[in-house]
Amino acid sequence: MKRSIYILLLIIIAVLAALLLLRGPVEEEAQLPADPRQPALAPAERTLATVWYLTEEGGFLLPLQMRIHATDEVAQVALEQLLAGPATAGLQPSIPPGVRLNGIYKIYQTVYVDLTGEFLAVEPEHTQQALDAITATVLPLVSECRNLQLLIDGDGCDEINGVPAGEPLTMPLINLEQDDLPQDITAADCRAVLYYLPDESLQYLVPHTMLCPPEDGALPGDAAVLRQAAGRILPECLSVAALSVEGGLAHLDLAYDQTVAYRSGAASEQAWLDALVATACQLEQIDALQITLDGAAAATLPKGTPISGQLQPPETINYLP
């Protein structure tokens, strides 16, 4: 009896040994770091940052593009520029005075921004703009991060002046227009399109987001949304007569109604043309814009702004040297 039990034990041990050999060496369990926080870094070659301030009258967020000296902590430097406020005339700060940065770091795909309590003094009407300014400044500069979590002196806050701030923030729709949509259409059903308008000083281009509802069950293409955007940008005496997109070039024919007063001066004319070109060329299928007047080629607009050839925007918009 004892011999039988002994043989059975030997068989069991042999079977277990064989299974271990077939499995191979046991890998050590992956150990999570004690502190999962990582620096909020960007690729070392990224030196251009977009920092979001307010227009002079305070109504809209406006981006300033600036070069940041070679560093992989571009997000932190850009955020500090945001907290410091604009260093150029014609803009207002989008963050309350006295706010300091406690820290910025990332955990997996979320970047954490920890600010001092002075941020809670933000004016109620500018709360959403302040949150959007932080998110739009930081998120594009942090590798592999899609969300931003705001902390105040190390703690989260559910809301600020009634604006939700407890959940991670994502890239905002900048200066979203609250146009009335068809009754059965929601914002999620629409194509969100960015277009530009000159600011009141004619120094900067201000981005706005319009929601374009589906047409015949499909989202509108670049030609259709450019037509809508042009209607918002052009002076009253000009309208879109024809528009087509082919091979990356948008052909735009403008109808000039000379019975309507042309209220643009030379500076205003250049400003709305810059806005139109920037709007067209940020669309995926458009690289350049060609403009004709009343079906014929024209060298200039009525106030002398050149429009011959293919028009393209500058490499950077609202660039601060």
Secondary structure, DSSP 8 states (H G I E B T S, - for coil): -HHHHHHHHHHHHHHHHHHHHHH-S--------SS--EE----TT--EEEEEEEETTSSSEEEEEEE--S-S-HHHHHHHHHHH--SSTTEE-SS-TT--EEEEEEETTEEEEEE-GGGGG--GGGHHHHHHHHHHHHGGGSTT--EEEEEETTB--SEETTEE-SS-B----TTB------TT--GGGSEEEEEEEE-TTSSSEEEEEEEE--BTTB---HHHHHHHHHHHHS-TTEEEEEEEEETTEEEEEEEE-TTS-----HHHHHHHHHHHHHHHHTSTT-SEEEEEETTEE-SB-TTS-B--S-B---SSSSEE-
